[in-house]
Amino acid sequence: MHAGRYRVLRERDGVIFYIRSHQEEKILVVLNFNGRSVSFPAGDFLSEGSEWLFPGERRRIRPNELLKLAPFEGVIVKI
């Protein structure tokens, strides 16, 4: 997405969560810039039916799921 709004949700310990939105499309981007794995509850940012667009993987996410990112990894979630 190259047009639209950008809103930072959280920046902490080298991990940035932000939303990009344009018209009816909205995505959550999570970037892990530190050298350790991080985990976060999906329900903190996502609703039922959000779609995880991860390298090599595309699946629906449940709000009670614990999502994990490896060091220096990022993910895009269609919300």
Phi, psi and omega in degrees: 000122182249354178236162174114194184265156180229127180221119178283129178266319183201140171226117182202135175052040177080009179244129180243131175245124175215158180250134169246133179219145177207122184053241182267355183268137179218133177228148172257131176245130177236124181238126179256105182263012179248172187271020178225157177291151177227153177229150176207146178290129180302324182297343177295333186228342191238156176251170179305134176091003175296149184248122181279118179250089188246150180309117178080004184215138176218114182205163177282148181246138174266141182300335181272005182282145174263117182263141184235140174237136176285168177304137177058034181248155176225162179214151175242132180236122177281122184238000000 
